[in-house]
Amino acid sequence: MNFKTKLLAIAVLPVLLISVASFVVIQIQSKTLANAQVQEVENRTLNARKAELEKMNQLALNAVQSLYNDTSLPEPAAQRRAKALLQNMAFGEDGYFFVYSSDGTNIVHPRLPHLVGKNWWDLQDPNGDYVIRNLIEVAKQGGGFHQYVWNKPSTGALASKISHAVYLEKWDWMVGTGLYVDDLQAEVAAMRSALENSIGRTTSVLIALTLAGIFLAAVFTFSIRLSEQRFADARLRDLTHRIVEVQEDERKRVSHELHDGISQLLVSARYGLDQAMDRVGAKSTARDALAKSMTTIENAISEVRRISMALRPSLLDDIGLAEAISNLGREFGEQSGMKVDVKTEKVSDRISKKAQTALFRVAQEALTNIAKHADANTVTIRLATRKNQVSLLVEDDGVLKRDLLYALSTQDKLPPSIRSAGVGLRNMRERMDAFSGTLEITSAQKGGLRIVAQIPVLGSSAQRDASPENDNEKPASHDAA
């Protein structure tokens, strides 16, 4: 996990964890409160209906109380009158009174007359509840309520019903009445659905706020990271440019020291040896030693000049970039045995001296990579000037190296066999970045690498935006094609 991902995780993860925890707690609390509220409403409504049932049953008892307590009237006659009263008593659309004996025989049922006179002790509702025997048992225990499923007269369908039953011991009657609560169940279901919808909307809002918070945290973190990265990149470019400047200055100084100091001393020593050779006789035994010394000094002078040219070619300072690159190509062809096709155009003062040095170093680095890795036969070098830029192309027909291109494009770790090439290519890119330039690395049509370096000319918008152009150098007065 890279630093950017870690920073993003540090910023987003707490928001995400807190949001998830809040979401879970709110969900649990909301559902708990909703269930409690629905249950409270259901219980309150059910208790109100139970109280209503109890009052209705009490009215029925009051209606037959005089007959029940009248000892002057024969019991069968009193019961017939009581049955007639209960048969005709009704309330609402589905409210009525029913009577059963303690053995389960129906005595009064105004809505289902086919039940009258039959024993229903073992009658069960669809849920397996023994309806009649449970009502009789509740009644004998002092009166109470029992809930079950029963046929609803107004619809003809089964519905949940709650009944209140009391026991008249002298007549061995269970008197009851009931109310259907399917409307209550529908009301509770509607309330539960409304609460669940409300919870769902609240959840959606919470999720939206959570996602918005995560998004804002990510954007904020990314913005900070991007700002810091841009600042770091700018500082790194400045540092890289400064290092390159110091390197070039040091190379220039060392090159001059070698050329003007050590090289001149070696040349003087060679003249001294020439004079010594003239003074000794042709048959002198010292002549062979002097000849070997002269050869060694000549090799040393050549090596010093080669090192001096590699550090800082005098042509670059004396007659310009175009001739320096042409000379670089010629020397590379002589040393490597490859065919080098060089064509350059006059650059003059279109780019600064430091930018010219950067292009020259790109050419040097490209040729070094070709010598080490390309196994090429032909190298093409082009230095061209355009309206807004100066471009350098270096291309070979070698076999390098698809794995190098892949590693550079994917930023993978380079294998040891091509690691130096990768470092050189990165150095080229850093040199171009220092002058707002570009570096393109692609496969050449002939099989090798194609490297194109471009630097904006002085006065262009890209060059004005570049920081390292304040080099206060005077442009070269002439250049060579």
VOPAGU-2260 file (C-alpha; in pm, 1 decimal, decimal comma):
REM VOPAGU-2260
SITE   aa  ch    i         X         Y         Z
SITE  MET   A    0       0,0       0,0       0,0
SITE  ASN   A    1     155,3     327,8    -111,0
SITE  PHE   A    2     159,9     647,2      91,7
SITE  LYS   A    3    -127,2     807,5     -98,9
SITE  THR   A    4    -350,7     506,1     -33,8
SITE  LYS   A    5    -255,6     503,5     334,0
SITE  LEU   A    6    -332,1     874,0     367,3
SITE  LEU   A    7    -667,4     825,6     196,8
SITE  ALA   A    8    -744,8     528,9     421,9
SITE  ILE   A    9    -653,7     727,4     735,1
SITE  ALA   A   10    -890,7    1005,9     631,0
SITE  VAL   A   11   -1178,8     794,1     500,0
SITE  LEU   A   12   -1170,2     488,1     726,6
SITE  PRO   A   13   -1273,7     668,5    1050,8
SITE  VAL   A   14   -1559,5     840,7     866,8
SITE  LEU   A   15   -1665,7     508,6     719,4
SITE  LEU   A   16   -1646,0     321,2    1051,5
SITE  ILE   A   17   -1833,6     592,4    1241,0
SITE  SER   A   18   -2096,1     608,6     968,8
SITE  VAL   A   19   -2143,0     231,3     962,6
SITE  ALA   A   20   -2163,7     218,0    1342,5
SITE  SER   A   21   -2412,2     506,4    1343,8
SITE  PHE   A   22   -2612,2     338,6    1069,7
SITE  VAL   A   23   -2631,5       9,2    1258,2
SITE  VAL   A   24   -2723,9     177,6    1588,4
SITE  ILE   A   25   -2986,2     398,2    1423,1
SITE  GLN   A   26   -3133,2      98,4    1239,8
SITE  ILE   A   27   -3157,2    -108,0    1557,4
SITE  GLN   A   28   -3295,8     179,6    1763,7
SITE  SER   A   29   -3541,4     281,4    1492,3
SITE  LYS   A   30   -3678,4     -70,0    1454,9
SITE  THR   A   31   -3696,9    -114,4    1831,4
SITE  LEU   A   32   -3881,6     214,7    1876,3
SITE  ALA   A   33   -4110,2     140,2    1582,8
SITE  ASN   A   34   -4198,3    -202,8    1719,4
SITE  ALA   A   35   -4254,8     -57,2    2065,1
SITE  GLN   A   36   -4475,4     217,5    1924,6
SITE  VAL   A   37   -4679,7     -24,0    1713,6
SITE  GLN   A   38   -4712,5    -262,1    2005,3
SITE  GLU   A   39   -4823,8      19,5    2233,6
SITE  VAL   A   40   -5088,6     136,1    1986,2
SITE  GLU   A   41   -5204,9    -220,0    1931,9
SITE  ASN   A   42   -5228,7    -286,8    2305,8
SITE  ARG   A   43   -5403,9      41,4    2374,3
SITE  THR   A   44   -5660,3     -16,8    2099,2
SITE  LEU   A   45   -5709,9    -378,5    2202,4
SITE  ASN   A   46   -5761,2    -279,8    2565,1
SITE  ALA   A   47   -6015,0     -19,4    2457,5
SITE  ARG   A   48   -6205,7    -281,9    2263,5
SITE  LYS   A   49   -6187,2    -524,2    2552,8
SITE  ALA   A   50   -6336,9    -259,8    2779,0
SITE  GLU   A   51   -6607,8    -202,9    2519,0
SITE  LEU   A   52   -6681,5    -576,4    2503,1
SITE  GLU   A   53   -6699,2    -600,9    2878,1
SITE  LYS   A   54   -6953,2    -316,6    2885,6
SITE  MET   A   55   -7159,6    -480,4    2609,2
SITE  ASN   A   56   -7165,2    -810,5    2792,5
SITE  GLN   A   57   -7264,4    -629,8    3110,1
SITE  LEU   A   58   -7555,1    -468,7    2921,1
SITE  ALA   A   59   -7669,8    -811,6    2806,4
SITE  LEU   A   60   -7649,9    -943,6    3162,2
SITE  ASN   A   61   -7842,3    -646,2    3290,0
SITE  ALA   A   62   -8109,1    -714,3    3027,7
SITE  VAL   A   63   -8166,6   -1072,1    3151,4
SITE  GLN   A   64   -8082,9   -1007,7    3516,3
SITE  SER   A   65   -8445,2    -959,9    3620,2
SITE  LEU   A   66   -8545,6   -1284,2    3452,3
SITE  TYR   A   67   -8245,3   -1464,6    3602,9
SITE  ASN   A   68   -8334,4   -1348,2    3954,1
SITE  ASP   A   69   -8715,0   -1379,7    3921,6
SITE  THR   A   70   -8813,7   -1681,3    4132,4
SITE  SER   A   71   -9184,0   -1640,8    4061,2
SITE  LEU   A   72   -9140,8   -1728,9    3695,5
SITE  PRO   A   73   -9069,3   -2088,0    3599,5
SITE  GLU   A   74   -8709,3   -2133,4    3491,9
SITE  PRO   A   75   -8784,9   -2262,9    3140,3
SITE  ALA   A   76   -9009,9   -1963,1    3073,9
SITE  ALA   A   77   -8748,8   -1723,4    3209,3
SITE  GLN   A   78   -8485,6   -1884,8    2988,1
SITE  ARG   A   79   -8709,0   -1860,0    2680,2
SITE  ARG   A   80   -8760,1   -1489,2    2740,3
SITE  ALA   A   81   -8387,4   -1440,8    2804,9
SITE  LYS   A   82   -8297,6   -1624,0    2481,2
SITE  ALA   A   83   -8543,6   -1405,6    2290,8
SITE  LEU   A   84   -8385,4   -1091,4    2434,6
SITE  LEU   A   85   -8029,7   -1202,0    2353,4
SITE  GLN   A   86   -8136,5   -1320,0    2007,8
SITE  ASN   A   87   -8254,2    -970,5    1921,7
SITE  MET   A   88   -7969,6    -776,5    2081,8
SITE  ALA   A   89   -7701,7    -658,8    1835,4
SITE  PHE   A   90   -7452,8    -377,5    1790,7
SITE  GLY   A   91   -7263,9    -260,0    1489,5
SITE  GLU   A   92   -7242,1    -458,9    1170,0
SITE  ASP   A   93   -7104,1    -778,3    1319,8
SITE  GLY   A   94   -7184,2    -746,6    1690,5
SITE  TYR   A   95   -7413,5   -1007,0    1853,0
SITE  PHE   A   96   -7447,8   -1224,5    2165,9
SITE  PHE   A   97   -7418,2   -1602,2    2190,0
SITE  VAL   A   98   -7498,9   -1858,1    2461,6
SITE  TYR   A   99   -7361,6   -2206,7    2523,0
SITE  SER   A  100   -7424,7   -2460,4    2795,5
SITE  SER   A  101   -7129,8   -2587,7    2994,6
SITE  ASP   A  102   -7115,2   -2906,9    2783,4
SITE  GLY   A  103   -7064,9   -2705,6    2461,6
SITE  THR   A  104   -7421,5   -2708,7    2324,6
SITE  ASN   A  105   -7520,4   -2388,0    2149,3
SITE  ILE   A  106   -7832,7   -2221,3    2289,4
SITE  VAL   A  107   -7835,1   -1879,5    2119,1
SITE  HIS   A  108   -7661,1   -1763,6    1798,8
SITE  PRO   A  109   -7848,6   -1499,9    1599,3
SITE  ARG   A  110   -7608,2   -1499,4    1300,1
SITE  LEU   A  111   -7542,5   -1872,4    1264,7
SITE  PRO   A  112   -7874,9   -2040,7    1356,5
SITE  HIS   A  113   -7757,4   -2379,0    1226,5
SITE  LEU   A  114   -7532,1   -2401,5    1531,1
SITE  VAL   A  115   -7823,2   -2392,0    1774,8
SITE  GLY   A  116   -7898,2   -2717,9    1953,1
SITE  LYS   A  117   -7574,3   -2885,0    1852,1
SITE  ASN   A  118   -7273,1   -2962,6    2063,3
SITE  TRP   A  119   -6955,1   -2778,8    1965,6
SITE  TRP   A  120   -6726,0   -2879,2    2249,3
SITE  ASP   A  121   -6454,7   -3005,8    2013,3
SITE  LEU   A  122   -6482,9   -2720,8    1757,9
SITE  GLN   A  123   -6138,2   -2590,1    1650,5
SITE  ASP   A  124   -6043,6   -2280,1    1451,8
SITE  PRO   A  125   -5782,1   -2297,7    1170,6
SITE  ASN   A  126   -5508,7   -2247,2    1429,3
SITE  GLY   A  127   -5617,2   -2553,3    1629,6
SITE  ASP   A  128   -5776,4   -2353,5    1912,9
SITE  TYR   A  129   -6069,4   -2522,3    2093,9
SITE  VAL   A  130   -6291,7   -2218,3    2076,6
SITE  ILE   A  131   -6602,8   -2321,0    2272,6
SITE  ARG   A  132   -6436,6   -2513,4    2552,4
SITE  ASN   A  133   -6184,3   -2230,0    2607,6
SITE  LEU   A  134   -6465,7   -1970,0    2623,6
SITE  ILE   A  135   -6654,7   -2184,7    2874,9
SITE  GLU   A  136   -6340,0   -2232,8    3083,6
SITE  VAL   A  137   -6269,2   -1853,9    3085,7
SITE  ALA   A  138   -6631,0   -1784,9    3181,6
SITE  LYS   A  139   -6626,5   -2035,3    3471,3
SITE  GLN   A  140   -6306,3   -1874,3    3604,3
SITE  GLY   A  141   -6494,8   -1551,5    3670,7
SITE  GLY   A  142   -6522,8   -1415,3    3319,4
SITE  GLY   A  143   -6259,0   -1302,8    3075,4
SITE  PHE   A  144   -6139,8   -1271,8    2721,3
SITE  HIS   A  145   -6035,3   -1519,9    2456,1
SITE  GLN   A  146   -5904,9   -1452,8    2104,5
SITE  TYR   A  147   -5957,6   -1693,1    1813,1
SITE  VAL   A  148   -6050,1   -1711,0    1443,0
SITE  TRP   A  149   -6419,0   -1708,4    1348,7
SITE  ASN   A  150   -6646,6   -1650,7    1053,1
SITE  LYS   A  151   -6721,6   -1279,2    1001,1
SITE  PRO   A  152   -7089,9   -1235,0     901,0
SITE  SER   A  153   -7044,1    -918,3     695,1
SITE  THR   A  154   -6778,5   -1069,3     469,0
SITE  GLY   A  155   -6830,8   -1443,8     508,0
SITE  ALA   A  156   -6457,0   -1482,0     554,8
SITE  LEU   A  157   -6257,1   -1600,5     852,7
SITE  ALA   A  158   -6119,8   -1321,6    1069,9
SITE  SER   A  159   -5950,5   -1277,1    1404,2
SITE  LYS   A  160   -6202,6   -1218,3    1685,8
SITE  ILE   A  161   -6180,8   -1144,5    2057,1
SITE  SER   A  162   -6471,9   -1239,0    2283,7
SITE  HIS   A  163   -6571,3   -1176,0    2643,7
SITE  ALA   A  164   -6754,8   -1457,6    2825,3
SITE  VAL   A  165   -6932,3   -1480,1    3166,1
SITE  TYR   A  166   -7096,2   -1775,8    3336,1
SITE  LEU   A  167   -7452,8   -1786,9    3469,9
SITE  GLU   A  168   -7420,7   -2074,2    3713,7
SITE  LYS   A  169   -7792,5   -2121,3    3793,4
SITE  TRP   A  170   -7885,4   -2169,6    3429,4
SITE  ASP   A  171   -7548,7   -2331,7    3335,4
SITE  TRP   A  172   -7505,2   -2071,3    3060,4
SITE  MET   A  173   -7194,7   -1919,3    2912,0
SITE  VAL   A  174   -7296,7   -1579,8    2773,7
SITE  GLY   A  175   -7052,8   -1405,5    2542,5
SITE  THR   A  176   -7007,0   -1140,9    2280,6
SITE  GLY   A  177   -6716,5   -1044,8    2060,4
SITE  LEU   A  178   -6555,1    -797,4    1823,9
SITE  TYR   A  179   -6358,5    -873,0    1509,4
SITE  VAL   A  180   -6007,6    -728,7    1519,7
SITE  ASP   A  181   -5903,1    -777,5    1157,0
SITE  ASP   A  182   -5945,4    -401,9    1106,9
SITE  LEU   A  183   -5715,5    -347,3    1402,9
SITE  GLN   A  184   -5459,9    -580,9    1247,9
SITE  ALA   A  185   -5487,5    -395,3     917,6
SITE  GLU   A  186   -5443,0     -63,4    1099,9
SITE  VAL   A  187   -5139,1    -197,4    1283,3
SITE  ALA   A  188   -4994,7    -334,9     957,7
SITE  ALA   A  189   -5046,6       2,7     789,9
SITE  MET   A  190   -4879,3     179,9    1081,3
SITE  ARG   A  191   -4589,8     -64,6    1074,3
SITE  SER   A  192   -4553,3     -15,0     699,3
SITE  ALA   A  193   -4555,6     363,8     740,9
SITE  LEU   A  194   -4291,7     343,4    1012,6
SITE  GLU   A  195   -4078,5     109,2     802,7
SITE  ASN   A  196   -4106,5     349,5     508,9
SITE  SER   A  197   -4003,3     634,0     735,4
SITE  ILE   A  198   -3708,7     430,2     861,3
SITE  GLY   A  199   -3620,5     347,6     501,5
SITE  ARG   A  200   -3621,6     715,2     404,2
SITE  THR   A  201   -3413,0     798,9     708,3
SITE  THR   A  202   -3172,8     519,0     615,2
SITE  SER   A  203   -3147,3     649,4     259,4
SITE  VAL   A  204   -3069,5     998,4     386,4
SITE  LEU   A  205   -2810,6     858,3     626,5
SITE  ILE   A  206   -2647,2     653,2     351,5
SITE  ALA   A  207   -2644,0     958,6     124,0
SITE  LEU   A  208   -2486,9    1170,5     399,4
SITE  THR   A  209   -2234,2     895,6     469,2
SITE  LEU   A  210   -2137,3     866,9     104,4
SITE  ALA   A  211   -2119,7    1245,6      78,9
SITE  GLY   A  212   -1895,7    1256,1     386,2
SITE  ILE   A  213   -1669,2     985,7     247,4
SITE  PHE   A  214   -1657,5    1160,9     -88,8
SITE  LEU   A  215   -1574,1    1496,3      69,6
SITE  ALA   A  216   -1308,5    1334,9     288,3
SITE  ALA   A  217   -1158,9    1164,0     -15,4
SITE  VAL   A  218   -1167,7    1485,4    -219,7
SITE  PHE   A  219   -1017,0    1683,5      67,7
SITE  THR   A  220    -743,6    1425,0     119,6
SITE  PHE   A  221    -676,8    1403,1    -252,3
SITE  SER   A  222    -661,6    1782,3    -280,0
SITE  ILE   A  223    -414,9    1804,9       6,4
SITE  ARG   A  224    -212,7    1520,6    -136,0
SITE  LEU   A  225    -219,6    1673,0    -484,7
SITE  SER   A  226    -112,9    2011,5    -349,5
SITE  GLU   A  227     166,6    1855,2    -147,0
SITE  GLN   A  228     272,3    1642,6    -441,9
SITE  ARG   A  229     281,0    1942,4    -673,2
SITE  PHE   A  230     484,6    2133,4    -418,9
SITE  ALA   A  231     718,5    1837,8    -372,4
SITE  ASP   A  232     747,4    1789,3    -748,7
SITE  ALA   A  233     831,6    2157,2    -794,7
SITE  ARG   A  234    1095,3    2140,6    -522,2
SITE  LEU   A  235    1231,1    1818,8    -669,3
SITE  ARG   A  236    1250,5    1975,2   -1015,3
SITE  ASP   A  237    1432,8    2273,5    -870,8
SITE  LEU   A  238    1669,1    2044,8    -683,1
SITE  THR   A  239    1726,3    1825,6    -988,0
SITE  HIS   A  240    1792,1    2130,4   -1202,7
SITE  ARG   A  241    2033,3    2266,3    -944,9
SITE  ILE   A  242    2216,5    1933,8    -926,6
SITE  VAL   A  243    2242,0    1924,2   -1305,5
SITE  GLU   A  244    2375,0    2280,6   -1305,6
SITE  VAL   A  245    2634,1    2196,0   -1042,8
SITE  GLN   A  246    2734,8    1883,5   -1235,3
SITE  GLU   A  247    2769,5    2077,7   -1558,9
SITE  ASP   A  248    2968,8    2352,5   -1389,5
SITE  GLU   A  249    3197,0    2096,1   -1230,3
SITE  ARG   A  250    3235,3    1906,1   -1556,9
SITE  LYS   A  251    3317,1    2228,5   -1734,1
SITE  ARG   A  252    3575,6    2321,3   -1473,1
SITE  VAL   A  253    3735,1    1975,0   -1476,2
SITE  SER   A  254    3730,2    1971,7   -1858,3
SITE  HIS   A  255    3909,8    2304,8   -1870,2
SITE  GLU   A  256    4160,5    2187,8   -1610,6
SITE  LEU   A  257    4233,1    1876,8   -1811,5
SITE  HIS   A  258    4254,4    2063,4   -2141,6
SITE  ASP   A  259    4443,4    2370,7   -2023,2
SITE  GLY   A  260    4643,6    2214,6   -1743,8
SITE  ILE   A  261    4728,2    1844,3   -1762,0
SITE  SER   A  262    4704,0    1830,0   -2141,0
SITE  GLN   A  263    4948,3    2120,1   -2180,3
SITE  LEU   A  264    5188,8    1961,3   -1932,9
SITE  LEU   A  265    5178,6    1635,5   -2126,2
SITE  VAL   A  266    5237,5    1822,7   -2452,6
SITE  SER   A  267    5539,7    1998,6   -2296,3
SITE  ALA   A  268    5673,3    1665,3   -2175,3
SITE  ARG   A  269    5636,1    1526,1   -2527,4
SITE  TYR   A  270    5835,7    1818,6   -2672,6
SITE  GLY   A  271    6105,6    1753,2   -2414,0
SITE  LEU   A  272    6121,1    1389,8   -2520,5
SITE  ASP   A  273    6139,1    1498,4   -2884,8
SITE  GLN   A  274    6441,7    1714,1   -2803,0
SITE  ALA   A  275    6599,9    1430,0   -2607,5
SITE  MET   A  276    6552,7    1198,6   -2906,1
SITE  ASP   A  277    6728,2    1449,8   -3131,3
SITE  ARG   A  278    7028,2    1473,7   -2899,1
SITE  VAL   A  279    7092,5    1105,4   -2846,4
SITE  GLY   A  280    7257,4     909,1   -3112,6
SITE  ALA   A  281    7075,6     676,7   -3343,6
SITE  LYS   A  282    7246,7     380,3   -3185,4
SITE  SER   A  283    7197,5     489,4   -2825,2
SITE  THR   A  284    7040,8     235,4   -2595,5
SITE  ALA   A  285    6823,6     515,6   -2447,4
SITE  ARG   A  286    6649,9     576,6   -2779,3
SITE  ASP   A  287    6409,8     280,5   -2744,0
SITE  ALA   A  288    6312,5     387,5   -2391,8
SITE  LEU   A  289    6250,3     742,0   -2510,4
SITE  ALA   A  290    6034,2     615,8   -2798,3
SITE  LYS   A  291    5821,8     408,4   -2560,1
SITE  SER   A  292    5783,2     707,1   -2328,7
SITE  MET   A  293    5674,9     930,9   -2617,3
SITE  THR   A  294    5414,0     672,6   -2722,3
SITE  THR   A  295    5284,0     652,6   -2366,3
SITE  ILE   A  296    5261,0    1031,9   -2342,6
SITE  GLU   A  297    5079,3    1052,0   -2677,3
SITE  ASN   A  298    4828,0     792,4   -2553,5
SITE  ALA   A  299    4787,5     990,5   -2231,7
SITE  ILE   A  300    4726,5    1313,6   -2428,5
SITE  SER   A  301    4462,0    1136,2   -2639,8
SITE  GLU   A  302    4297,4     992,5   -2328,9
SITE  VAL   A  303    4294,8    1330,8   -2153,7
SITE  ARG   A  304    4139,0    1491,0   -2459,4
SITE  ARG   A  305    3879,4    1213,1   -2477,8
SITE  ILE   A  306    3788,2    1255,3   -2111,7
SITE  SER   A  307    3778,2    1631,6   -2150,6
SITE  MET   A  308    3546,5    1602,6   -2449,9
SITE  ALA   A  309    3320,7    1359,1   -2263,2
SITE  LEU   A  310    3299,8    1592,0   -1965,7
SITE  ARG   A  311    3232,8    1909,0   -2163,0
SITE  PRO   A  312    3303,3    1925,2   -2536,9
SITE  SER   A  313    3466,5    2250,5   -2626,2
SITE  LEU   A  314    3267,2    2256,1   -2949,1
SITE  LEU   A  315    2948,2    2304,9   -2745,2
SITE  ASP   A  316    3085,6    2625,4   -2595,5
SITE  ASP   A  317    3280,7    2742,1   -2901,7
SITE  ILE   A  318    3061,3    2685,1   -3205,1
SITE  GLY   A  319    2731,9    2550,6   -3071,9
SITE  LEU   A  320    2503,7    2253,2   -3027,4
SITE  ALA   A  321    2465,5    2143,7   -3387,6
SITE  GLU   A  322    2838,9    2093,3   -3446,2
SITE  ALA   A  323    2885,5    1934,9   -3103,5
SITE  ILE   A  324    2618,1    1673,0   -3179,6
SITE  SER   A  325    2761,2    1616,1   -3528,8
SITE  ASN   A  326    3105,2    1560,3   -3379,1
SITE  LEU   A  327    2955,3    1334,7   -3109,5
SITE  GLY   A  328    2794,1    1121,3   -3380,1
SITE  ARG   A  329    3114,4    1096,4   -3582,1
SITE  GLU   A  330    3322,8     994,2   -3281,7
SITE  PHE   A  331    3056,5     739,8   -3174,1
SITE  GLY   A  332    3063,5     583,8   -3521,2
SITE  GLU   A  333    3442,7     561,3   -3518,4
SITE  GLN   A  334    3453,6     403,7   -3172,4
SITE  SER   A  335    3157,4     164,5   -3210,0
SITE  GLY   A  336    3187,0      69,9   -3575,9
SITE  MET   A  337    2820,2     149,5   -3631,0
SITE  LYS   A  338    2691,2     356,6   -3918,6
SITE  VAL   A  339    2577,8     691,9   -3777,9
SITE  ASP   A  340    2355,8     917,8   -3988,1
SITE  VAL   A  341    2367,4    1270,1   -3839,9
SITE  LYS   A  342    2175,5    1571,7   -3966,3
SITE  THR   A  343    2153,3    1889,3   -3761,1
SITE  GLU   A  344    1999,6    2231,5   -3808,1
SITE  LYS   A  345    2123,9    2560,6   -3673,1
SITE  VAL   A  346    1991,1    2629,2   -3323,1
SITE  SER   A  347    2159,3    2962,7   -3253,3
SITE  ASP   A  348    1992,1    3149,0   -2965,8
SITE  ARG   A  349    1649,9    2981,8   -2992,7
SITE  ILE   A  350    1713,5    2803,3   -2663,5
SITE  SER   A  351    1946,5    2886,1   -2376,9
SITE  LYS   A  352    2296,1    2748,4   -2337,2
SITE  LYS   A  353    2183,4    2531,1   -2047,8
SITE  ALA   A  354    1898,3    2391,1   -2256,7
SITE  GLN   A  355    2148,5    2314,8   -2534,0
SITE  THR   A  356    2363,5    2134,8   -2282,0
SITE  ALA   A  357    2060,2    1931,5   -2173,2
SITE  LEU   A  358    1993,2    1821,2   -2532,1
SITE  PHE   A  359    2359,1    1732,7   -2579,9
SITE  ARG   A  360    2352,1    1519,5   -2262,7
SITE  VAL   A  361    2038,6    1343,7   -2389,3
SITE  ALA   A  362    2223,4    1259,6   -2710,7
SITE  GLN   A  363    2524,0    1134,7   -2512,6
SITE  GLU   A  364    2308,6     918,1   -2285,0
SITE  ALA   A  365    2111,4     776,7   -2576,6
SITE  LEU   A  366    2430,4     677,1   -2762,5
SITE  THR   A  367    2573,3     523,8   -2445,3
SITE  ASN   A  368    2262,5     306,8   -2406,2
SITE  ILE   A  369    2280,9     202,9   -2772,1
SITE  ALA   A  370    2644,5      99,2   -2731,7
SITE  LYS   A  371    2572,9    -104,7   -2421,0
SITE  HIS   A  372    2235,4    -262,1   -2495,1
SITE  ALA   A  373    2109,1    -218,3   -2850,4
SITE  ASP   A  374    2328,0    -446,0   -3062,9
SITE  ALA   A  375    2253,7    -205,1   -3349,2
SITE  ASN   A  376    2409,7    -152,3   -3690,4
SITE  THR   A  377    2272,0     191,1   -3776,0
SITE  VAL   A  378    2201,5     497,6   -3563,2
SITE  THR   A  379    2006,3     800,2   -3678,2
SITE  ILE   A  380    2050,4    1142,8   -3513,9
SITE  ARG   A  381    1843,0    1447,2   -3605,3
SITE  LEU   A  382    1854,8    1795,6   -3454,2
SITE  ALA   A  383    1573,3    2010,8   -3592,2
SITE  THR   A  384    1429,8    2352,5   -3516,0
SITE  ARG   A  385    1063,8    2433,1   -3543,0
SITE  LYS   A  386     861,1    2745,9   -3483,7
SITE  ASN   A  387     802,4    2678,4   -3115,3
SITE  GLN   A  388    1055,5    2412,1   -3023,5
SITE  VAL   A  389    1389,4    2245,9   -3083,2
SITE  SER   A  390    1377,7    1867,8   -3114,2
SITE  LEU   A  391    1638,7    1594,2   -3098,0
SITE  LEU   A  392    1578,3    1243,6   -3234,5
SITE  VAL   A  393    1802,4     945,5   -3168,6
SITE  GLU   A  394    1696,3     613,0   -3322,2
SITE  ASP   A  395    1863,4     276,8   -3373,0
SITE  ASP   A  396    1785,0     -49,0   -3550,6
SITE  GLY   A  397    1892,0    -271,6   -3263,9
SITE  VAL   A  398    1697,6    -527,1   -3059,6
SITE  LEU   A  399    1646,4    -337,2   -2733,4
SITE  LYS   A  400    1438,7    -443,4   -2563,4
SITE  ARG   A  401    1076,4    -495,6   -2516,2
SITE  ASP   A  402    1121,5    -572,4   -2149,6
SITE  LEU   A  403    1284,8    -230,4   -2105,9
SITE  LEU   A  404     994,0     -52,2   -2273,5
SITE  TYR   A  405     748,4    -250,0   -2063,9
SITE  ALA   A  406     935,9    -175,6   -1742,1
SITE  LEU   A  407     955,2     195,6   -1823,2
SITE  SER   A  408     587,2     218,5   -1916,3
SITE  THR   A  409     464,6      24,8   -1610,6
SITE  GLN   A  410     731,8     158,8   -1372,4
SITE  ASP   A  411     825,5    -197,5   -1278,2
SITE  LYS   A  412    1158,4    -277,9   -1122,6
SITE  LEU   A  413    1411,9    -301,9   -1402,5
SITE  PRO   A  414    1603,6    -627,4   -1445,9
SITE  PRO   A  415    1978,6    -602,6   -1380,6
SITE  SER   A  416    2062,9    -650,9   -1748,5
SITE  ILE   A  417    1898,1    -321,7   -1849,7
SITE  ARG   A  418    1898,7    -129,3   -1520,4
SITE  SER   A  419    2165,4     116,6   -1638,1
SITE  ALA   A  420    1959,5     191,0   -1950,6
SITE  GLY   A  421    1657,9     265,4   -1736,5
SITE  VAL   A  422    1858,1     500,9   -1516,2
SITE  GLY   A  423    1991,8     680,0   -1822,5
SITE  LEU   A  424    1645,0     723,0   -1968,5
SITE  ARG   A  425    1518,1     863,4   -1641,0
SITE  ASN   A  426    1810,1    1108,1   -1637,0
SITE  MET   A  427    1708,2    1224,4   -1985,2
SITE  ARG   A  428    1351,0    1279,3   -1871,6
SITE  GLU   A  429    1463,2    1480,1   -1568,6
SITE  ARG   A  430    1679,7    1701,1   -1789,2
SITE  MET   A  431    1385,7    1771,6   -2019,9
SITE  ASP   A  432    1150,5    1840,2   -1726,4
SITE  ALA   A  433    1390,2    2105,7   -1601,3
SITE  PHE   A  434    1327,9    2308,6   -1918,9
SITE  SER   A  435     954,4    2231,0   -1961,6
SITE  GLY   A  436    1053,4    1988,8   -2232,9
SITE  THR   A  437     924,1    1644,7   -2322,1
SITE  LEU   A  438    1084,4    1307,1   -2378,8
SITE  GLU   A  439     909,8    1036,0   -2579,8
SITE  ILE   A  440    1043,7     680,4   -2578,3
SITE  THR   A  441     887,8     443,0   -2829,6
SITE  SER   A  442     978,8     144,7   -3043,6
SITE  ALA   A  443    1151,7     234,3   -3364,4
SITE  GLN   A  444    1020,0      96,8   -3690,8
SITE  LYS   A  445    1352,9     -72,2   -3751,7
SITE  GLY   A  446    1342,0    -256,3   -3420,9
SITE  GLY   A  447    1531,6     -47,7   -3168,6
SITE  LEU   A  448    1442,3     251,6   -2954,5
SITE  ARG   A  449    1321,0     586,2   -3080,0
SITE  ILE   A  450    1395,1     875,8   -2842,3
SITE  VAL   A  451    1256,6    1221,5   -2916,5
SITE  ALA   A  452    1350,6    1512,7   -2687,2
SITE  GLN   A  453    1183,8    1851,3   -2735,5
SITE  ILE   A  454    1243,4    2187,4   -2563,9
SITE  PRO   A  455    1031,0    2501,5   -2620,1
SITE  VAL   A  456    1214,0    2795,1   -2774,1
SITE  LEU   A  457    1282,4    3108,6   -2573,3
SITE  GLY   A  458     983,5    3340,5   -2556,0
SITE  SER   A  459     717,7    3066,5   -2587,3
SITE  SER   A  460     453,4    3033,4   -2316,7
SITE  ALA   A  461     588,1    2697,2   -2202,5
SITE  GLN   A  462     939,0    2833,9   -2171,7
SITE  ARG   A  463     823,3    3144,3   -1981,5
SITE  ASP   A  464     653,9    2915,0   -1727,5
SITE  ALA   A  465     971,5    2716,3   -1670,4
SITE  SER   A  466    1171,9    2818,8   -1367,5
SITE  PRO   A  467    1528,7    2733,7   -1470,7
SITE  GLU   A  468    1562,3    2971,3   -1762,7
SITE  ASN   A  469    1708,5    3256,2   -1562,6
SITE  ASP   A  470    2060,1    3144,9   -1637,5
SITE  ASN   A  471    2178,2    3492,7   -1745,4
SITE  GLU   A  472    2382,5    3334,8   -2020,0
SITE  LYS   A  473    2441,8    3509,8   -2343,4
SITE  PRO   A  474    2340,9    3302,6   -2644,4
SITE  ALA   A  475    2607,2    3172,7   -2876,1
SITE  SER   A  476    2688,3    3415,2   -3154,1
SITE  HIS   A  477    2713,7    3140,9   -3413,7
SITE  ASP   A  478    2632,1    2775,6   -3465,7
SITE  ALA   A  479    2717,7    2511,9   -3720,6
SITE  ALA   A  480    2489,5    2300,8   -3926,1
